[in-house]
Amino acid sequence: METYQMTQRMAWGLAEISEFTGLSLAFLRAEVRTGRLPVRRFGRRVLVRDADLQVYLDRGSKREKSGLNISPGRSEDETD
């Protein structure tokens, strides 16, 4: 029987974060541009440290904090 040792990831690429969280790559890139999701750049490679990702996910998005409640299929411009 093979045993695998789980090691904690040190950093994630944006595509990996998108795959595992369901957040779109475009949304994640926008979060990076605005500085809400801190990254480290290594040449063309953009990585998010695991600790920074945990803080970002715990904190939530600006939209969530602003109290906007947008239903699927509706835009922010549509109000109740």
C-alpha positions in Angstrom: 0.0 0.0 0.0 1.3 3.4 -1.0 1.2 6.2 1.5 1.2 9.9 0.6 2.4 12.6 2.8 0.3 15.8 2.5 2.4 18.9 2.4 0.9 22.4 2.6 1.2 24.4 -0.6 3.3 27.5 -0.3 1.8 29.3 -3.3 -0.9 29.0 -6.0 -1.2 30.2 -9.5 -4.3 32.2 -10.5 -5.6 29.4 -12.7 -5.3 27.0 -9.8 -7.2 29.3 -7.5 -9.9 29.8 -10.1 -10.3 26.0 -10.5 -10.5 25.3 -6.8 -12.7 28.3 -5.7 -14.9 28.7 -8.8 -13.9 32.4 -9.0 -13.3 33.4 -12.6 -9.8 34.1 -13.8 -10.9 37.6 -15.0 -12.3 38.4 -11.5 -9.0 37.2 -9.8 -7.0 39.3 -12.2 -9.1 42.3 -11.4 -8.6 41.7 -7.7 -4.8 41.6 -8.3 -4.9 44.9 -10.3 -6.8 46.7 -7.5 -4.4 45.3 -4.8 -7.1 43.3 -2.9 -5.3 40.0 -3.7 -1.6 40.2 -3.1 0.7 38.4 -5.5 4.4 37.7 -5.9 5.8 37.8 -9.5 8.6 35.6 -10.7 9.2 36.5 -14.3 5.9 36.0 -16.0 4.6 33.7 -13.3 2.2 35.2 -10.8 1.8 33.4 -7.5 -0.4 34.0 -4.5 1.1 32.8 -1.2 -1.1 30.3 0.6 -1.2 32.6 3.7 -2.3 35.6 1.6 -5.0 33.4 -0.1 -6.4 32.3 3.3 -6.6 35.9 4.5 -8.3 37.0 1.2 -10.9 34.2 1.4 -11.6 34.9 5.0 -12.0 38.6 4.4 -14.4 38.2 1.4 -14.9 40.5 -1.5 -15.6 44.2 -1.5 -19.1 43.6 -3.0 -20.0 41.2 -0.1 -18.9 43.9 2.5 -20.8 46.7 0.7 -24.1 44.9 1.3 -24.9 44.5 -2.4 -27.0 41.4 -3.0 -26.9 40.5 -6.6 -28.9 37.5 -7.8 -27.5 35.3 -10.6 -28.4 36.8 -14.0 -28.8 40.3 -12.7 -26.3 43.1 -13.0 -25.4 45.7 -10.3 -27.3 48.3 -12.2 -30.6 46.5 -11.6 -32.1 47.4 -8.2 -35.1 46.1 -6.3 
